[in-house]
Amino acid sequence: MLVEREEHLGRLHQIQESALAGKGRVVLLEGPTAAGRTELLHAFADRAEAAGFRLVHAVCSRSEQNLAFGMLNQLLRYAGLPMTTDTRETGPGPSGPDGPSVRAWSADELCASLLEQAADRPLLLAVDDSQYADADSLSVLLRHSRRLRSARVVVVLADSDVPSSNLPLRAELLRQPNLSRVRVSLLTRSGVREFLTGRLGADEAARLACDFHALTGGSPLLLGALADDHADPDGPLAARGYGLALLSCLHRGDPAVLALARALAVLDEDATDDGLASLAGGIDVRAVSRAMTAAGLLDDDGGFRHPAARQAVLEDLAPREHSALYGRAARLLHAAGAEPVRVARHLREAGRADGPWAVRALVEAAEYEVLADRPEDAAACLELAERSSGDLTERAEVLARLAHTGFQFDPATASRHLAPLVTAGRAGHLKFRESALLVRQLLWNGRAEEASSVLDRMRESADEPTADPGSELADLEQWLAWAHPPLARPVGTSGAASRRPGATGESAGTVVALRSEPWLGRAATLANHLARDRPGAAERAEQVLWDLRLSRTECWTGESAMLALLTLLHSDRADLAADWCERLSADAANHSAPTWQAVFTAIRAEVAVRQGDLESAVEKAQEAFALLPPKSWGVAIGLPLSSLIVATTRIGRHEEAARWLSYAVPTAMYESWYGLSFLQARGIHHLATNHVHAALGDFLSCGELQRNWGMDSPGPVAWRAGAAEACIRLGNPDRAKQLVHEQLARPAGAGSRIRGMSLRLYAATCAPGRALQLLTEALELLESAGDRFEQARVLADMSRMYYALGEHRRARMMFRQSLHVAKACEAHPLAQELLSGSGEYERPRIAAAEAPSAGHGELTGSERRVASLAVMGYTNREIASKLYVTPSTVEQHLTRVYRKLKIQRRQDLPSDLWPNASRAG
């Protein structure tokens, strides 16, 4: 850099010496904006003054370009001439009161006067930014330059490469024989490195030279600003110095340069030559772009070099200009057939959508943004469309979409749109689809009265003579019958389509009409399966999940997925429900749907409770609250709260469970199935803390609600099992037996987890012999359902029954297994209850049985199977019968097991050989 500068100064020195010898010269100092022309001009002027030249200096600006003789007036003032110029060619001007202080000069007189001054002392006329000189001054200067061949005058014009309006005069100047051209170029990479060395040090300069050259194109002004930014990244210049330097270059340059820069910043990725030309006012895009590239403002592809450049240009726009440019860009893109999402991006920046075409583009773009998992961008498009639309029906439809889109992200925030939607619904501006979504969100937020008013309007519309009674309303009523039963009503008042959603019988859940909204049909079908435990419910639910997989094209995908997961759980497919919860939670996270991610995580917590994985249940429920704050859960808060209360109660953290119980829940929660789960959880906590009467009241309240809602067959909550246990604790076995009989008579009472729990309670009212039969069946049912906590309770009861029958060996075996499973579940109160009732004699043997065995992992598969059955208390003959081998083979296997585990007898077999113990641990 320094070498090039000295070369230029050396050449200018030669011109200076030539002028001193009486050979005047005109020097055109050329180069791109901010390349260092002004700095070189000042350096030459300083040297010329030191050599005896008289400096006459002028600086031109774009704002004075149309001021006649503006540049020449500056030169005259510096020359010490108290005069002005005029367009007249002859004659003195009028004198002032104190003499001839103001005078009009002809061009010839001015030239003669300057030449006379140069005869006494050499003269340097220096003009910076001469591309902005007015045409009159350039005409005089051009005439003067023709008379310099024998004068001691040097005229230096610092001129930019950007095209200007004075091209003809400049072209004539370039034909002068005494003209010298000095080209100031941008810095090369080596020049950039030399520049940075003085500011950042040699090592840092060597490391950054290549990148800084790419970011600045070698422009000294931009390079200096970038170096300052780098040297002080956390200071006031951070990310600002480069942008300010760039703006300085743009505003000093030709208006076409600034216009193109703004068009580039606005169009960004949508920039084309035609679009840029239209947005920039019809400029020659390629010519201006070449000039800007030569100045280091753009890269070789015509784009900004630095990421901060575009933002700096946009921030320089006034708000009104910003809006106008983006609005024009949106219209240009729409006229060119661009995708709606590209048009919408500019409309959002403009902050306005003038015309129906703009509103349509925003709505279409919102659908794309939803599919692209960008709900916040979709919401922004819909908000602008709703503000800009002049059609009330269209506005209502857009607002409904906006509310639904916001619900995926945060129901509490989306709820601000519900009140105007209710008003629109009452005015008849909502279609069925939007009305159904509105009802869903109102009920989520506990606004049952408003939901009821919307439902009334929907039912009235369905009853109108011209309306199709259809099945959409029937599907909505079916979903209501499960989720919010107090609001469900028979469909159709004229008779043909009438039915009671809560009625029993297969026909009540059958929909024969053709559905136009499959999402609502799926939700209704799953709700029907949940309410009545239809055959094949689990298979249907899994098929729905495979079909959905969080498809963002359907409005109630999340709702249908939630109902499908609950169907799997109620069908005792906890393992399958757990897998789907994990899969759907990951999908929801990938699709930016935190509301449904939280819901699926909360269901995963309930699955963990059913599996006896209590610590995991607490972790998942708390994770659900982390994903969605409590204020956003609405009535659905009963879902994670129930899991937290049951899990912390069974772990033994009763104070924590009591804190969750004291959480302020919406009153409307008790009018939904979420309230039933909460009441059941509260009853479980009351039982565990010996508030048995309160527990019985909670369970009976569940039953009363379900009966009033017509959904006690079997209903969301098996309340009779909890009520029966409370009656046993209160010394009322007859009432307990009655409740158990009623539960076993329910359609879901056979072959399910609920049947296993009911059989355990029934056994508590029977003699030991009959009780063991019931408990054995209960254990098998609970093992198939995967509920380890309930298994531990059945094993404990079996141990007590064996003791009562005098079979102490089997009793001890059952006791050890119960204790092991209880500890694996982290059910500390249950484990403590078992230990406190075991007696001092049993505790050493319990401890020995619970100790880990050294050779456990060395057992073969067949040895493990034999040992597992032996741990369960089966004799050698019974084991042989189950495994289809001989008793001798069983005995040989057990002998090898004893040797590997270093024990002496069957009673010392470790409890973790229990068939489910390895899964529990």
N, C-alpha and C positions, 0 to 999 in steps of 0.2 A: 504493500500500500504506500509506504513512504517512498519507495523507489519510483513508482508511477507519478506521485505528486511532485517529486523533485525533477522528473523528466519534463513535466508540464511547465513547471516554473522556469526550467532552463530554456525552454523554447520561448516562453514569454519574455525572458530576459534578452534573448536575441532580438525579439521584436522591439523591445524597449531601446536597446542600443541603436537599432536601425532608425528609430524615431529621433533619437538624439542627434543622429547624423543628418537629419532633415528628410527622412523618408517615412512619412506617416503611414500608419497601418490601421486596418479595421480587423478586429479579432472576434470571431464568433465562438464563444465558449459553450459547447453543446453537451448534452447529456440528459439522462432521465431525471425525473423528480427525486430530490433527496440523495443524489449521487455524490454531492460534494462540490458542485459548481460554485455556490456562494462562498464556500470556505476558500476555494482556490482563487476566486476573484479578489477576496479580501487580502490574501497572502501576496498576490501580485501587486495590489494597490499599495500595501505597506512597503514593499521593496521599491516600487516606482517613486513613492514620496521620498524615501531615503536617498534615491538617486537624483532628486531635485525636481521631480514632476509635480505639477499642481493637480490635485485630485478634484474632479467635478463628478459627483455621484448622484444617481437616481435609482429609486426602487419602484418598480411597477406593480400594480395589483389588479386583480380581476374586477374589483368593485369600481376602479377608476378608468377602466379600459375605454369607456365611451366619453370620457372627459377630454374635450379638444385641447391639445397641446399640454396635457397634464404632465407627461414625462419631460417635455422640454422646459416647462416652467421650473421643475425641480433642478434641472441642470443650470438654468440661468441664476437661480438663487444661490446655488453653490459657487457659481462663477463670480458672484458679487455684483451682478448687474441688477439694479432696482427697476426691473422692467417686467412686462408681460408680453406675450405674443398674441397676435390676432391673425385672422385669416387674410387680412389685407396685405397686398404686396408692396405698397408704397405709402409714403407720407408719414410725417410725425404725428403722434397722437396729442391729445389735449394735455396741457400742463396743469399741475395741481396748484394750490394756493401758495405753496412754498417753492415752487419751481418745477422743473421737469422730472418729478419722481416716478411718474407712471407714463409709459410710452408704448405704443404699438410698433412692432418691428416686422419688417419683411424678412422672408427667408434668406435673401441675399445679404441683407444687413447683418443678420445674426451670424451667418457663416464668416463674414468679413471681420466682425468683432471678435469672434473666437480665434480666428487665425492671427489677428493682431496681438492678442494676449499670448498666444503660443510663440510669437517672435521673441518676447522677453523671457518667457519661462515655458519649458515643455509642458504639454497639457495631456492629462489622462481623463477621458470621458468614460466612466464606468456605469453601465446600466444593468441592474439585476432583474431577473424575470422579465426579460424584454419581450417574451411572447405575449405579455399583457399590455404592451405599450400601445398608446392610441395611434391611429393611422396618421393623423396630422403630424405628430412628433416624428414618427418614422419617416414620413415624406421629407421633412426638413433634414433629419439626420442622414438620409440617403443622399440628398443634394450636397450636404457638407462632406460626406465621405469621398465624393468625386474630386474634391479639391485638396486632398491630404497627401498627394504624392510628394510634394516638396515642403511639407509642414512638419513641425515637431509635435505631432498630435497622434495619440493612440486612442482608438475607440474600442472598448471591450463590451460586447453584448453577451450576457449570460442567458442562454435560451434553452427551454425545455424541448424534449422530443415530442410532446403532446401536440397534435395539430391545433392550430388556432385560426382566427379569422383573418390574419395578416399574411397569409401565405403568398399572395402576389408580390407584395412589397419585399417580403423576405427573400423571395426567389430573385428579385432584381438585385438585392443586396449581394446575394451569393455570386452574381456575375461580375462583381467588381474585381479588377485585377489585383488590387492591393489588400484583398481579403485573406486572412489566415484562419483556419478552422482548427480548434483544439477540442478533441473528444475526451470527455470525462466518463469513464466507464464504472460500472459496479465492481465491487471487490471480487477477486477470485478466491478460491479456497485458501490459497497460501496467504492472500491479503487478509482474509477473515481471521486466519490463525494469528497473523502478526498483530491485527487489531485486538484480538482477545488476550494476547499475551500481556499487553500492557495493562489490562484490566483485571484478568483472572489468574494470571500466572501461566508459565509455559506448559506445565502438565495438564492443567484444566483446559487450556486453549487447544492443545493437541487432541484431547478427548472430545471436545465439543465442536471443533471447527466444521466438520462435515455436516452435522445436524443443524448448526446455526446458519451455515450457508444455504441449506435447503429451506430453512424457515424465513430467511430474509432476502434471498436472491443476491446477497452481497451489498444491499443498501446500507450505507454507513449509519443513517438515522435509525433505521429499524434495528440494525445490529447493536447499536449503543443502547437502545431501550431494552432489547432482549437480554443483553449482558447485565444491565441494572436489575432486571427482574430476577435473573438467575442468582445474582450476588445477594439479593435480599428477598428470598422467597416468601418470608412471613411478614415483611414490612409493608408500608403503605403503597409501594409500587407493585406488589404481587399481582400478577395477571392483569396489570393495568398499563404498565409502561409501553409495552408493545402496541396495545390497542390505541393508546393516545398518539403514538408516533404514526401509526397507520392513518388515523383520522387527519393528522396534520398534512400528510402527503396527499390525501384525497381532496381536502379542502383547498390546498394550494394549486392543485392541478386543474385541468380543463373541466368544465361542468359535466362533460360526457363521462369523465372518469368517475366522478362521484355518483352519477346516475347509474352507471354500469355496476359499480360496487354495491349499491343499494339493491339493484335488481337481482344480483347474484345472491346477496344475503337473504332476500325474501324468497326467491324461488328455490334456492339450495339444491336439493337432489332433483328437483323438477326442471332445472334450467335447460333450455334449448336456445339456439341462436335466435329463432323467431320470437320465442317468449321473452327473452332478454331485450330484444329490440323493441318489442311492443311495450314492455313495462318501463323501459328506460327512455321512452319518448322518441323512438325511431332512429336511434343512433346507429352508426356503422359498428356493429359489435366486434367484428374481427379486427378492424383497425385499432379501435380503442383497447381491445384486449391485448393486442401485440404491444402497444405502448406501455400498458400496465405491467405486462410480463417483463419488458425491458427495464422497467423501474423497480423490479423486485416485488411488486405488489401482488402479482398472481404467479402461479406456477405455470409450467409449460402446457398443462391441460386446461388452462383458463380458470382454475379454482384458487381459492385462498390458500396461502401457504401455511398459515398458523391457525390452530383451532380457535384462538381468541379473536381472530380477525372478524369472523362473521358476527360474533356477539357484539364486538365494539361498534360495527357499522349499524347494527339494529338498535343498540342503545343510543346512538346518535340521532335517531329519528324522533321527531316530535310525535306525541300520541296520535294526533289526528292524521299525520302523514303515515305513521306506522299502520293504522287501520285502513287507510285508503289504498296503500300499496298492496297489502295482503288481500284486500277485497278485490282489487283488479286482478291480482294473480289467480285467485280462486276462479273468477269468471273466465279468465284465459284458459285455465286448465279444463274447466267444464266444457267450454266451447271446443277444445281440442279432443274431447272424449276421454279424458283421464279418469282413472278409477276414483270412485267416491271418497275413498279414504285419503287420497292425495288432495282432493278438493277440500275436504273437511278440515284437513290440517291447516290450510290457509284461512278458511272461514273462522276457525277457532282463534287464530292469531289476530284476525281482523276484529273479532268480538261482535260480529253482526252477520246476519244471513238474510240479505235482501232478496226477496223473491221466492216463489214456490220451489224453483229448481234447487236453491241453496238448502232449503229445509229438507227436501227429499235426499239430497246428497248427504246431509248430516245423519239422517236416520239410517240410510244404507251403510254409511261408514260405521255407525255404532254397531250394527249387526256384525260387520267384519271384525271390529275390535273385540267383541265378545268371543267370537270364534278364535281369535288370535290370543285369547287369555289376557286381555288388557281392559279389565272392567272400568278402571278409572278413566281411561281415554274414551271408552264408550259412554260413560256417564257425562263427560264434558261435552261430547257431541250432542247428546240428547238434551242437556240443559240449554244449550244454545238454540237448538231446534225448537224447543218448547217456548223459549222467550221470543223467538222470531216469527213463529207461525201466527197467521191471522185467522185460521179456521178453528173454531172451538172443538169440533170433533177430533180434528187432527192433533190439536194440542193435548187433548185428554189421552189420546192413544200414545203420544210421545211421552207424556208424563207417566203413564202406566209402565211403559218400557223402562223409563228412568228409575222408577221405584223398584222394579224387579232387578234391574242391573245393580243398583246400589245395595239391594238386599244380599246379593252374593258376597259383597265385600264387608258391609256393616249394617245390620238391620236397624240399629239405633239411628244412624245417620239417614238412612233411607226413609225412616218414618216421617220425616218432615214433609214428604210429598203426599202422605195419605189423606190429610184433611182436604186439600183441593181435589183429590181424586174422588172422595166421597161426594163432594158437591157436584162434580162432573157426572158421577153416576146417578145422582138424584135427578139431574137435568136431562138424563137420557143420552149422554155423549159417550158412554162406554159400551163397547160390544161385550158379548158374553166372555170371551177370552180374558179381556182386561178386567172385567168384573170379578171373575174367579180368582185371578191373581191378587186383586185388591182384598177380597175376603180372606185369602190365605195370610196376607201380611197383617191385616187388622187383627186377626185372631192370634197370630204369633205375638203381637204387641199387647195383647190383652184388651183390645178395644172391641168387646163383644157387641155392645149396643150399635156401634157404627156398622159392624159387620152384619148385624141383623137387618139394619135398614137397607143395606145393599142387597142382601139376600131377598128381602121382600120385593124390591124392585125387579130382581131377576125372575122371581116366581110370578109376579104380575105379568111380566113380558111374555113368559112361557104360556100363560093362560089366555093371552089375547087370541081372538079367533083366527087372526092371520098368522099366528106364530106356530112354528113346528114344535110340538112338545118335546121331541127329540130325547136323546139319552144323556146329553151333556149335563143337564140339570140333575138327572137321576144319578150320574156318576159323582157329581159334586155332593149330593145328599148322602151317597154311600160313604164318601170320604169323611164327611162331617159326622156320620153316625159312629165312626171309629175315633176320630181325633177330637171332635168337639160336640159330643152327642146332644147337649141341650139345644143346639141350634138346628139339628136335623129335623126335617118334616117329611110327611108323605109327599110324593111328587105328583102334581097335577090335581086339580080340583074337579075336573070334569069326568074323571073316572077311569078312562082307558089307561093312562100311564100311572095311576095312583098305586103306591106301595109304601109300606112302612119300612124304612131302612133297617130298623133294629129288630124286625120280626124274624122268627125262626123259620126254618124250612129252606130248601134249595132254591125255590123260585124267587125268594127275596133277594138273592144275590145274582140273579141271572139278568143280563141285559141283552135284549134281542134287537134293539135298534142299531143302526149303523152309526158308529162314532166318527165325528169329524175332528176330534182332538184326542189323539192317542195317548198323550201324556196324562190327561185326566182319566181316561179309561184304565190305564195301568195303575194309577193311584187308587182308583175305586176297587179294582180287582184285588189288589194287595190288602186294602183295608177290609174287604169282605173276607179274605182268608184269615186275617188276624182276628176278626170278630167271631168267626165261626169255626176256625181250625179245619178248613176244608181238606179232604184227601189230596195229596200231591202238592201241598202248600210249599214245602221246601223246594221241590223241583221247579215249581212255577217262579218262586222268588229268585232262584239262581239263574233261571233263563232271563228274567227281567234284568238282572244285574249284568249279564253278558251282553244284553242288547243295549243297555244304557252306557256303561263305562264312562259316565260323566259326559255324554254327548251334549254339547252346548247348544244344539239346535232345538231342544225342547225345554219348555219353560219350567216344568216341574221335575226335571231329571233328579235333582237332589232329594226332593220329597219322595219320589218313587224309590230311589236307592235306599233311603232311610227306612221306608216301610218294608222293603225287601229284606234288609238286614234284621229288622225286628221279627219278620216272619221266620227267618232261619233260626233266630234265637228262641222263639216260642215253639219251634218244631224240634227243639233239643239238638240243633246242629251248631253248637257253640264253636266247635273247631272250624267249621266252614265259615261261620259268621266272623270269626277272628281273622281268617285269611282275607276275606273280602273287606273287612274294615281297614286293614293295613293297605290293601291295594287301592281302595277308594280314597283314603286319606292322602296317599301319595298323588293320586290323580288330581284331587282337589287342590293340593299345594301347587302342582304344576300348572293348573288352570287358573291360579290366582282367585280361588273361591274360599277364603278363610272361614266363611260361615259354615259351609258344608264340611270343610275339613274338621272344624270343631265338633260338629254334630257326629261325624263318623268316629272321631276320637272318643267322644262321650259314650257312644254305643260300644266301642271297644272296651271302655272301662266296665260297662255292664256285663259284657262277655267275660271279662276277667273275674268279676264277682261270681258269675255262674260257674266258672271253672275252679274257683277256690284260690285264684292267684291274687290275693288281697293287696299286697304291696303294689303290684302292677296296676291294679284297679285304681288305687289312690293316685299313682303317678299319671295315668292316662286322664283321669277326671280333672286333675289340676292342669294338665297340658291343654285340655279343652278350654278351661277358663283363661289360660294364657293366650290361646288363639283368638278367643272371642270374649271380651270383658263381660262381667255379669249383667251390666245394664243393657247389653245387646241381645241377651238370650230370651227376653220376654217370658212367656209361659213355658217355653222349652227348658228353662233353667232347672225344672224338676228332673230332667234326664241326668245331667252330671251330678246334681246334688244327691239324688237317690243313691248313686253308686258310691259317692264319697261317704255318705252316712253309714251305709251297710258295711263297707270295707273297713272304715276306721273303727266301727263298733266291734266287728269280729276280730280285728287286730288287738283291740283292748284300749284304744285311744279314745275313751269315752268323752273326755272334755273337748277334744277336737270335733268329735261327732256332734256334740251339743252345740258347738259354735256354728257348725254348718246348719244345724236345725233351726237356729235362731235367725238365720239369714232372712231378710224381708223379701218374700216372694210375692208376685202379683196375685191378687185375689182370684183373677180369672183362671189361674193355673188349675184350681180345683174343679173347674168346669171342663177340663180336658183330661186325656189319658195320662198326661204328665203328672197331674195331681194325684192320680191313683198310685203311681209309682212312689211318689213322695210320701203319701200316707202309709204305704206298706213299709217303706224304709224307716219311717218314724216309729211304727209299731215294732219293728225288729230291734231298734235301739231301746225302746221302753222295756221290752222283754229282757234284753241283756242287762239293763240297769235295775231290774226288779220292780219296775212300775207296770205290773201286770195288768191292772185294770185299765190304765191308759192305753196299753198295747192292744187290749181287747177292743177298746173303743175305736182305735184307728182301723183295725182289721174289719170290724163291723161297719164302719163308715164306708170303707171301700166296697163292701158288699151292697150296702144300701144304694150307693151311687150307681153301681153297675146294674142293679135291678131297676132302678128308676129310669136308667138310660136304655133299658131293653137289650143289654149286651152282656148278660151273665151266663153265656153259653159258648165257651167257658169264660170269656172276658179277658181284658188285658192283665188282670192281677188275680192269682189264685189265693184269695183272701181267706178261704176256709181253713187252709193249712195253718196259717198264722193264728187264726182264732181258735182252732182246736188245741194248739200248743198252749195258748194262754189259758184255756179252760182246764187243761191237765194241770197246769201250774196252780190254778185256783181250786183244785180238788173237785172238779166237775167232770169226771170221765164220761158220763152218759151224754152230756152235751157235746163233748169232744168227739165221741164215737158217731153221733148224729151228723156233725159237720163233716167228718171224714167220709162217711157213707155218701153224703151229698156230693162231695168232691169227686169220689171215685165213680159216681154215676154220670159225671160230666163227660161230654164227648172226648175231651183231652185227658180224661183220667186214666186211660189205658196205655201202657207202653211208653210212658214219658217220665221226665224228671218229676213232674208234679205227682204222678202216681207213686213214685219211689218215696217222696217225702210224706205222702199221705199214708203209705203202708207203714212207715216208721212210727208215725203217730198212732196209727191203729194198733200197732204192736204194743204200745205203751198201755193200752186198755185191756190187753189179753193176758192169758196165763203164759208162763215161760215157754212151754212146748209150742203152742200156736204162735207165740210171738217170734220164735226163732225162724219158723217157716216164712212169716211175713217179712222179717228182717233180711233173710237170705234173698228173697225176691227183690226187696227194696235195694239191696246192695248191687245186684246185677243191673237193675234199671239205672241206678245212679252212676255206675261205672260206664254204662253205654252212653249216658248223657254227658259224662266228663265232669260232674260236679264233685270235686274232691272234698270240699268242706262238709257237704251232706254225707259223703261216704264216711268221713271220720266220725260223724255223729252216729251213723248206723253201726259202725264197728264198735263204738263205745257201748251202745245198747246191747249188741250181741255179746260183748264181754260180760256185761252184767247178767244177761240171761244164762250164759254158760255157768257162771258162778252160782246162780240160783239153782241150776240143775245139778251142781256138783261136778261138772266137767272143768276142773280147774286148769288143766293143761290148755285146752282150747280157749278158755277164758283169758288166760295170760297171753296166748297168741293174739287173740282179737284186740286185747288191750294194747299190746305193743304196736300193732299195726295202726290202731286208732291214734295213738300218741304220735307215731311217726308222721302220719298224714296231717294231723293237726299242726305239728311243728313245720312241716313243709309248706302249709298254707299260711304260716305266720299267725295262726289263730291262737294267740297266747291265752286268752281266757278259757278256751276249750281245753287246751293242754294243761293249764293249771287246775281246772276242774277234774281232769282225769287223774292227775298226780295226787291231788288232795284226797281222792277217794280210793287210792290204790293200797294204802296201808304201808306201815314201815317195813314189813317183811318183803314186799314186792319191789321196793325202790332200788336196792342194789342190783337185782336181776334186770330191772328196767334199764338201769344205766349201762349194764353190760350188753344188753341187747341193742341199745342205741349206739354203742361205740362202733366206729367204722371198722370194717374187716380188711385185712391186708391183701388177701388173694382174691378179692371180689372180681377183679377184671380178668382173672385167669380162667373163669368158668366158661365151658363151651355152651353153645345154645341149648343143647339137650339137658345138660346139667343145670342150667339156670331154670329151665321149665320145670324140671322135677323139684328143684329147691323151692321155687315159687309156690308150687302146690303144697309142698310140705309146710312152708311158712303159714299158709292159709289154714292148716290143721287137718288136711286130708291124710288118711292112712296110706300105707304103701299099696294096698290092694285098690283103694279108690284112685290113687294116682295112676296105677297101671291101667285101670279101666278107662280113665280119661285120655291117656296118651296112647292107648292101644299097644302096650308092651306088657312084658311079664313082670310079676312082683320081684323076681330075682334081678331083672334089669334095673328096676327102680332102686333096689337095695345097693347094687353096685354103683349106680350114679351118686347116691347119697354118700356112700363111703368115700368116693373121690372128692365130693364137695367138702366133707368134713376135713379131709386131709389138706385140701387147698386153703380152706378158711381157718385151719388150725383150731378147730373146735371138736368137742367130744360127742355131742348129742344134738338131736333135732331141736330141743328147746333153745339151744344157743345160736340157731340160725339168725343172721341179722335181719332186721325188719325191712331194710331197703330192698330185699329180694321180693317183697310184695309186688304183684304184677303192675300196679300203678305207681309204685314208690319211685321208680327211676324217673318217670315222667314228672312226678311231684317235686323231686329234688332238682 
